[in-house]
């Protein structure tokens, strides 16, 4: 098996493990944040999640890029980076699901929800084709409305796309981050930050507007999405 195949296998394993391990952590994460910030509305808590997510993946990306100066260490550090990015992204997406009152207990539905957020427009087009109809706010439909046969078909298509997209963009499959220390750190942090902002933007489209309150009975607002995430970051 080639190094690229090894990398793909490790990324796939990290993703599958995160889907299981991060589900209870996401619930506890939201519960803790609500205790610490009892006056936060759902929208305000989502903004906190956005900030924490971006800070975490940017920091890990910088550390990985800096480590890439070690001869022969580029592939391992890049792999470590994408694994950390994957775990953080799964936790972020499942935490958003908790805030929205969308609880994907079934593993395959949880997988499709996360893949759709991470792959964005390409995943939406694949869902449109697999399900045979279009519509906004895929998160709730993925969890409660789409037949399992369509869920499985979509996961078979989107799973390999995730491995290719993030493995390639993070440098796991095509390069080894063998660059000077300062440049490597900047590339690692900057790359993760860009991917993180794209993930936040995609999540807003997939989930729609959050509830207006925590009582569970308040109507959901109608989403109006722009292309900037300024209101989602500090």
C-alpha positions as CSV (number, residue, x, y, z in Angstrom):
1,X,0.0,0.0,0.0
2,X,1.3,3.4,-1.0
3,X,1.8,6.3,1.4
4,X,-1.2,8.1,-0.2
5,X,-3.3,5.0,0.5
6,X,-2.1,4.8,4.0
7,X,-2.9,8.5,4.5
8,X,-6.4,8.0,3.1
9,X,-7.0,5.0,5.4
10,X,-5.9,6.9,8.5
11,X,-8.0,10.0,7.6
12,X,-11.0,7.7,7.1
13,X,-10.4,6.0,10.5
14,X,-10.1,9.3,12.2
15,X,-13.3,10.5,10.7
16,X,-15.3,7.4,11.6
17,X,-14.0,7.4,15.2
18,X,-14.8,11.1,15.6
19,X,-18.4,10.5,14.5
20,X,-18.8,8.1,17.5
21,X,-16.6,9.8,20.1
22,X,-17.7,13.4,19.5
23,X,-21.4,12.9,19.8
24,X,-21.6,12.8,23.6
25,X,-18.9,15.4,23.8
26,X,-21.0,17.8,21.6
27,X,-24.0,17.4,23.9
28,X,-21.8,18.1,27.0
29,X,-20.1,20.9,25.2
30,X,-23.4,22.8,24.6
31,X,-24.7,22.0,28.1
32,X,-21.5,23.4,29.6
33,X,-21.6,26.6,27.5
34,X,-25.2,27.2,28.5
35,X,-24.3,26.9,32.1
36,X,-21.3,29.2,31.9
37,X,-23.2,31.7,29.7
38,X,-26.8,31.4,30.8
39,X,-27.8,34.7,29.1
40,X,-26.7,33.6,25.7
41,X,-29.3,33.2,23.0
42,X,-28.8,30.2,20.6
43,X,-27.4,32.6,18.0
44,X,-24.9,34.0,20.6
45,X,-23.8,30.6,21.6
46,X,-23.3,29.6,18.0
47,X,-21.0,32.6,17.6
48,X,-19.0,31.3,20.6
49,X,-18.8,27.9,18.9
50,X,-17.6,29.6,15.7
51,X,-14.8,31.5,17.6
52,X,-13.6,28.5,19.5
53,X,-13.6,26.3,16.4
54,X,-11.6,28.8,14.3
55,X,-9.1,29.4,17.1
56,X,-8.6,25.7,17.7
57,X,-8.0,24.7,14.1
58,X,-5.8,27.7,13.4
59,X,-3.6,27.0,16.3
60,X,-3.2,23.3,15.4
61,X,-2.5,24.2,11.8
62,X,0.3,26.6,12.8
63,X,1.9,23.9,15.1
64,X,1.7,21.4,12.3
65,X,3.2,23.7,9.7
66,X,6.0,24.6,12.1
67,X,6.8,20.9,12.7
68,X,7.1,20.4,9.0
69,X,10.6,21.7,9.0
70,X,11.8,18.4,10.5
71,X,13.3,16.3,7.7
72,X,10.9,13.4,6.8
73,X,8.3,14.7,9.3
74,X,6.0,16.4,6.8
75,X,3.6,13.6,6.0
76,X,3.2,12.6,9.7
77,X,2.6,16.2,10.8
78,X,0.3,16.9,8.0
79,X,-1.7,13.7,8.8
80,X,-1.8,14.8,12.5
81,X,-3.1,18.2,11.4
82,X,-5.9,16.8,9.3
83,X,-6.9,14.4,12.0
84,X,-7.1,17.2,14.5
85,X,-9.0,19.3,12.0
86,X,-11.4,16.4,11.4
87,X,-12.1,15.9,15.1
88,X,-12.6,19.6,15.7
89,X,-14.9,19.9,12.6
90,X,-17.0,16.9,13.7
91,X,-17.4,18.3,17.2
92,X,-18.3,21.7,15.8
93,X,-21.0,20.3,13.5
94,X,-22.5,18.1,16.1
95,X,-22.5,21.0,18.7
96,X,-24.4,23.1,16.2
97,X,-26.9,20.2,15.8
98,X,-27.4,20.3,19.6
99,X,-28.1,24.0,19.5
100,X,-30.6,23.6,16.7
101,X,-32.3,20.7,18.5
102,X,-31.3,18.3,15.7
103,X,-29.9,15.1,17.2
104,X,-28.5,12.6,14.7
105,X,-28.5,9.5,16.8
106,X,-28.1,7.2,13.8
107,X,-24.5,6.9,12.8
108,X,-25.1,7.1,9.0
109,X,-27.3,10.1,9.3
110,X,-24.7,11.8,11.6
111,X,-22.1,10.9,9.0
112,X,-24.1,12.5,6.2
113,X,-24.8,15.6,8.2
114,X,-21.1,16.2,8.9
115,X,-20.0,15.4,5.3
116,X,-22.6,17.8,4.0
117,X,-21.3,20.6,6.1
118,X,-17.6,19.9,5.3
119,X,-18.1,19.5,1.6
120,X,-20.6,22.4,1.1
121,X,-22.1,23.0,-2.3
122,X,-20.8,19.8,-3.8
123,X,-22.5,17.8,-1.1
124,X,-25.8,19.7,-1.6
125,X,-25.7,18.9,-5.3
126,X,-25.1,15.2,-4.6
127,X,-28.0,15.2,-2.1
128,X,-30.3,16.8,-4.6
129,X,-29.5,14.0,-7.0
130,X,-29.6,11.2,-4.4
131,X,-32.9,12.3,-2.9
132,X,-34.5,13.5,-6.1
133,X,-35.6,16.9,-4.8
134,X,-34.1,20.2,-3.7
135,X,-34.7,22.4,-0.7
136,X,-33.0,24.5,2.0
137,X,-31.9,23.5,5.5
138,X,-30.7,20.0,4.8
139,X,-29.7,19.3,8.4
140,X,-33.2,18.6,9.7
141,X,-34.2,16.6,6.6
142,X,-31.0,14.5,6.9
143,X,-31.8,13.6,10.5
144,X,-35.6,13.0,10.2
145,X,-36.9,12.9,6.7
146,X,-34.6,11.4,4.1
147,X,-35.0,7.6,3.6
148,X,-32.1,5.5,4.9
149,X,-31.5,4.1,1.4
150,X,-30.8,7.6,0.1
151,X,-28.7,8.3,3.2
152,X,-26.5,5.3,2.4
153,X,-26.2,6.2,-1.3
154,X,-25.2,9.8,-0.5
155,X,-22.5,8.6,2.1
156,X,-21.0,6.3,-0.5
157,X,-20.6,9.2,-2.9
158,X,-19.5,11.9,-0.3
159,X,-17.1,9.8,1.8
160,X,-14.4,9.5,-0.8
161,X,-14.8,13.1,-1.8
162,X,-14.1,14.2,1.8
163,X,-10.9,12.2,1.9
164,X,-9.7,13.6,-1.4
165,X,-10.7,17.2,-0.7
166,X,-9.2,17.5,2.8
167,X,-6.3,15.2,2.2
168,X,-5.2,17.2,-0.8
169,X,-5.8,20.7,0.5
170,X,-4.0,19.9,3.8
171,X,-1.0,18.6,1.9
172,X,-1.3,15.0,3.2
173,X,-1.5,13.3,-0.2
174,X,0.4,15.6,-2.4
175,X,3.2,17.4,-0.5
176,X,5.1,17.1,2.8
177,X,5.2,20.7,4.1
178,X,9.0,20.7,3.9
179,X,9.3,24.5,4.0
180,X,11.0,27.0,6.3
181,X,9.7,27.2,9.8
182,X,8.0,30.6,9.7
183,X,6.4,30.0,6.3
184,X,5.3,26.5,7.3
185,X,3.6,27.8,10.4
186,X,1.8,30.5,8.4
187,X,0.7,28.1,5.7
188,X,-0.6,25.6,8.2
189,X,-2.5,28.2,10.3
190,X,-3.7,30.1,7.3
191,X,-4.9,27.1,5.5
192,X,-6.9,25.8,8.4
193,X,-8.4,29.2,9.1
194,X,-9.6,29.4,5.5
195,X,-11.1,25.9,5.6
196,X,-12.7,26.7,9.0
197,X,-14.4,29.8,7.7
198,X,-15.7,27.8,4.7
199,X,-17.0,25.2,7.1
200,X,-18.8,27.9,9.1
201,X,-20.4,29.4,6.0
202,X,-21.5,26.0,4.8
203,X,-23.0,25.1,8.3
204,X,-25.1,28.3,8.1
205,X,-26.6,27.1,4.8
206,X,-27.1,23.5,6.0
207,X,-28.7,24.3,9.4
208,X,-30.5,27.6,8.6
209,X,-31.2,30.1,11.3
210,X,-31.1,28.8,14.9
211,X,-34.1,28.9,17.3
212,X,-34.9,32.3,18.6
213,X,-34.9,31.0,22.2
214,X,-34.1,27.9,24.2
215,X,-37.7,27.0,25.1
216,X,-38.0,24.6,22.2
217,X,-41.3,26.1,21.1
218,X,-40.1,29.3,19.5
219,X,-40.4,29.4,15.7
220,X,-37.3,29.3,13.7
221,X,-36.3,32.3,11.7
222,X,-35.9,32.4,7.9
223,X,-32.3,32.2,6.9
224,X,-30.8,35.0,4.9
225,X,-27.2,34.0,4.0
226,X,-24.5,36.3,2.8
227,X,-21.0,35.3,1.7
228,X,-19.2,36.8,4.6
229,X,-18.8,35.3,8.1
230,X,-17.9,38.5,9.9
231,X,-20.9,38.2,12.2
232,X,-19.7,34.7,13.1
233,X,-16.3,35.7,14.2
234,X,-14.9,38.1,16.8
